[in-house]
Amino acid sequence: MTNLDDLSLELNDLATEKGFWTHQPDINFMLAKLALIHSEVSETLEALRKQKGQDAVEEELADILIRLLDFVGGAKKSGWISPSTSFEQVILNKIEINRRRPKKHGNLI
């Protein structure tokens, strides 16, 4: 299985090939990319709210991950995050932090 870092670069290569990364990204471009991740979350919410079925929910969840990993790959290639950073390790580290937190750690949901 491909690790997340390799997959992020592969997805960014595909997005670049399809014309979605055409220049050295500035802050506004990166913010727009993050907004697109947010839009996929909203589409997932709507698929659930409108009870569009499991296939629609699964597809929207895949879109979230695809856009997120594309963002990571593009951010690595353009210097917004270090190319040597293992995003997979960052996730594993964050899971460990979350394991040590108290129940709901002050949040309601």
C-alpha positions in Angstrom: 0.0 0.0 0.0 1.2 3.5 -0.8 2.0 5.7 2.2 0.2 9.0 2.6 3.2 11.1 1.7 3.6 9.3 -1.6 -0.1 9.4 -2.3 -0.1 13.2 -1.6 2.6 13.7 -4.2 0.8 11.4 -6.7 -2.5 13.2 -6.2 -0.8 16.6 -6.6 0.8 15.4 -9.8 -2.6 14.4 -11.1 -4.1 17.7 -10.1 -1.2 19.6 -11.7 -1.6 17.5 -14.9 -5.3 18.4 -14.9 -4.5 22.1 -14.6 -5.4 22.8 -11.0 -1.9 23.9 -10.0 -0.5 26.1 -12.8 1.8 28.5 -10.9 3.9 28.9 -7.8 1.0 29.3 -5.2 0.6 32.4 -3.2 -1.3 32.7 0.1 -4.6 33.4 -1.7 -4.2 30.3 -3.9 -3.5 28.2 -0.8 -6.5 29.7 1.1 -8.7 28.9 -1.9 -7.5 25.3 -1.8 -8.4 25.0 1.8 -11.8 26.5 1.1 -12.3 23.7 -1.5 -11.5 21.1 1.2 -14.2 22.8 3.4 -16.6 22.7 0.5 -16.2 18.9 0.3 -17.0 18.6 4.0 -20.1 20.7 3.3 -21.1 18.4 0.5 -20.6 15.4 2.8 -22.9 17.1 5.3 -25.5 17.6 2.6 -25.3 14.0 1.4 -26.0 12.9 5.0 -28.7 15.5 5.6 -30.5 14.8 2.4 -30.0 11.0 3.0 -28.5 10.5 -0.4 -27.2 7.1 0.6 -23.9 5.4 1.5 -22.4 5.7 -2.0 -22.8 9.5 -2.0 -21.4 9.9 1.5 -18.4 7.6 0.7 -17.7 9.5 -2.5 -17.7 12.9 -0.7 -15.5 11.5 2.1 -13.1 10.4 -0.6 -13.2 13.9 -2.1 -12.2 15.4 1.3 -9.2 13.1 1.6 -8.2 13.6 -2.1 -8.3 17.4 -1.8 -6.4 17.3 1.6 -3.7 15.1 0.3 -3.4 17.1 -2.9 -3.0 20.2 -0.7 -0.3 18.5 1.3 1.6 17.4 -1.9 1.3 20.9 -3.4 2.4 22.5 -0.1 5.4 20.3 0.0 6.4 21.0 -3.6 6.0 24.7 -3.3 7.6 25.2 0.1 4.6 25.9 2.3 5.5 22.9 4.3 8.8 21.1 4.4 9.3 18.6 1.6 11.1 16.3 4.2 8.1 16.3 6.6 6.4 13.0 6.8 2.7 14.0 6.9 1.9 10.4 7.8 4.2 10.8 10.9 2.6 14.1 11.8 -0.8 12.3 11.8 0.5 9.5 14.0 2.0 12.0 16.4 -1.3 13.9 16.6 -3.1 10.6 17.3 -0.8 10.0 20.3 -1.5 13.6 21.5 -5.2 12.9 21.3 -4.9 9.6 23.1 -3.5 11.5 26.1 -6.2 14.1 26.2 -9.1 13.9 28.7 -12.5 12.8 27.6 -13.9 15.5 25.2 -11.1 17.8 26.7 -13.6 20.6 27.4 -15.7 20.3 24.3 -19.4 19.5 24.0 -19.3 17.4 20.8 
